[in-house]
Structures are given as C-alpha cells and as structure tokens.
Amino acid sequence: QVQLVESGGGLVQAGGSLRLSCAASGSIRRINAMGWYRQAPGKQRELVAAISRGGSTNYADSVKGRFTISRDNAKNTVYLQMNSLKPEDTAVYCCNGNTLLGDYWGQGTQVTVSS
C-alpha cells in the first residue's frame, strides 16, 4: 500500500504562484513514477505533470514553462511549483503514484485562481 497526502492548495490571484506538495508513505519502493492530475468542474481529469523514478519529466502543453515538477527522494515528496497562474488552472489537484500493482491517489487539494 502507498499513501499520498497533498498540501499547498489555496486561493491566489492570477499571475501568482503556489507550490503543491505530495508526501508518500508506505510501500514507496514500489512507486515508479509520480504525477499531478487536475480536474475542473465539468471537465475530465487531466495529467498536469509527471516525473519518473529517474527524474524524467513531462508536462501538459497548457502548463509548460509555468509549472515545474520535482521530487525529493530523501523526503519521499513530490512538488509542483506553479507560477503565472491563470483562472483556467482552477481545479482540484491530485497526486498520483504509479506502481506495477496499480495507481494510488491522494485526496486532492483545491487550487483556485481569481481573475
């Protein structure tokens, strides 16, 4: 089992920044890649950014150049630094841990960007 706990969401004005954190515990050695997904009201969940065990990253086109995913292996934590936030970034952001046995999800954290 893997447990993921997110923190760092909140309300911010357009152009502002937030940093999300996702702390992993449990069978963390089984985690291959970790990612951040988001889901806005009335929309499908989408991948925002992901980082592999080796540190390779990929991003949704809509956040490239504005968001940065990183991981601190010593703290078993993945971060999502979000800069130049836009109202369309408003969503519930969830942390994902991918293992051979399946995906694990955090409870989600709300990010609201006001115009």
C-alpha angles and dihedrals in degrees: 000000000000125000121202124191121187128201139167105068124132147118120311136165121250110278092030131115139238134179120213122201130200118193116199126204137167120040094007093155087071092061113106101174136001129207148171121238129183137201125195122197111283093007135100122257112265136193112251102178140338137194127199127221088260093051101258112147139200132185141196111256090241093063103035111128092016106059129052126193120202139162136216106205093189090060095035087231134134122202135201114201109198119194133174090023119200131202088249089063088070108121146106107281118210130191118227131199117196120208135164087256093054143277127314124203137200123225094258134242127233120240116189122183116193123206 
